[in-house]
Amino acid sequence: MTIEQARAEGKRLRKETGPDAYVSLSVNMATYGDQTPVLSGSLYTKGIARCDPITVHGDTYDEVLNGLRAKAASAIRKEQTETINRMAGEIISLWYEGERSRQALIKAKFSEAEIDAHLDAAVNLANDMTSTGQYTNTPFEHQSEE
């Protein structure tokens, strides 16, 4: 894989991972014993300042990118589950406080992208957690500006 191909694959991986993802591919010039310089890649699934990186070392860009993709799938599933759980808890709290708005979720530290991606699952989980069925997406969805 050429550097140009690696760059294109890195961009594809970033797009697959999420709107805030950051991908870095590097050539490490230090050698370890008789080994030749090694390549590495880091992937920040939520952006450079919002999570720990997933890092993979390898002898080829294919190896590094495939390793990042494999590790990212697991990390993303875990992050999504954690986000949905936090959002469901927040929906329950906001509902009882009367703060039923998308802005209230944003103030609770959820991004627009997270709300768009996980609102349905979080509302369903909130209903499952409380066995009430009273929570709906409507107050938390984008409101048209008229």
LINSUL-V209220 format. One record per helix or strand. SS is the DSSP state (hx for helix, st for strand). FROM is the first residue (numbers start at 1). TO is the last residue. If there is no record, write none. Layout:
{{SS	FROM	TO} {SS	FROM	TO}}
This chain:
{{hx	3	17} {st	22	28} {st	38	44} {st	54	58} {hx	61	97} {hx	102	107} {hx	112	130} {hx	138	140}}
